[in-house]
């Protein structure tokens, strides 16, 4: 198992959390997505290391962006 943490900008409510969780959760190999609304931290547990491009695309699809 691999665990990675990302910072997502623009989330303000529980709907934001749901959107990010759903989109990131659809990436192949993802087992769990934990979003902390207060900090913007998204912790992803997966079978293998994830591509940052895949995570960025999922977060963008949800309507948000990864912090640089």
ABEGO torsion letter per residue (X at the ends): XBBBBBBBBGBABAAAAAAAAAAAAABBGBABBBBBAAAGBBBBBBABBBBAAAAAAAAAAAGBBBBX
